[in-house]
C-alpha cells in the first residue's frame, strides 16, 4: 500500500528525495547487518525513504526509535505478565508510525 502511495505521489508531484533515501537505506542496511532489523524492516524503510526529504531524516530516525522503544517496553511488560517469551518486536509498526508523523509534519509545514 505504501508503494502505491509513493508512486502516485511521485507521478503527481514529482517529489523523490534520493539523498535522504540513500542515507536512510544505508542506515537501515547497517542495522540489518548488525541484526537489529529483519529483512522486512529494511525493505519497508527502503520504500518509505523515497518520500522523506533530507531535512526530515533525523526526525524520522528519532521518532522511529522513540516509538520502537515504547513498543519494546509494552512487549516486555506483556511477556513478563504472561510468563512467555516473545518472538520479538514488530518494528514495522514503529517505522510506519514514524513515517506518518514525518509526513504529517510536512503537510502542516506547507
FENGISUL-V676286 format. One record per residue. SS is DSSP state (~ for helix, > for strand, _ for the rest). D_FIRST is the distance of its C-alpha to the first C-alpha in Angstrom with 1 decimal. Layout:
BEGIN
((SS D_FIRST) (SS D_FIRST))
END
This chain:
BEGIN
((_ 0.0) (~ 3.8) (~ 5.4) (~ 5.3) (~ 6.4) (~ 8.8) (~ 10.1) (~ 10.8) (~ 12.5) (~ 14.3) (~ 15.6) (~ 16.7) (_ 18.0) (_ 18.5) (_ 17.9) (_ 17.2) (_ 19.1) (~ 20.5) (~ 23.1) (~ 21.0) (~ 18.5) (~ 21.5) (~ 22.9) (~ 19.8) (~ 19.3) (~ 23.1) (~ 23.1) (~ 20.3) (~ 22.2) (~ 25.4) (~ 24.1) (~ 22.8) (~ 26.2) (~ 28.0) (_ 26.1) (_ 24.5) (_ 20.9) (_ 19.5) (~ 17.8) (~ 14.3) (~ 15.0) (~ 16.3) (~ 13.3) (~ 10.9) (~ 13.6) (~ 14.0) (~ 10.6) (~ 10.8) (~ 14.4) (~ 14.2) (~ 13.8) (_ 16.5) (_ 20.0) (~ 22.8) (~ 24.6) (~ 21.7) (~ 21.4) (~ 24.2) (~ 22.9) (~ 19.5) (~ 21.5) (~ 23.8) (~ 21.3) (~ 19.5) (~ 22.9) (~ 24.2) (~ 21.3) (~ 21.5) (~ 25.3) (~ 25.1) (~ 22.8) (~ 25.2) (~ 28.1) (~ 26.7) (~ 26.2) (~ 29.7) (~ 31.3) (~ 29.6) (~ 30.8) (~ 34.3) (~ 34.7) (~ 33.6) (_ 35.6) (_ 33.0) (_ 31.3) (_ 27.5) (_ 25.4) (_ 24.0) (_ 21.6) (_ 17.9) (~ 17.3) (~ 13.5) (~ 14.2) (~ 16.5) (~ 14.4) (~ 11.5) (~ 14.4) (~ 16.2) (~ 13.4) (~ 13.4) (~ 17.2) (~ 17.5) (~ 15.4) (~ 17.5) (~ 20.6) (~ 19.9) (~ 19.5) (~ 22.7) (~ 24.5) (_ 24.3))
END
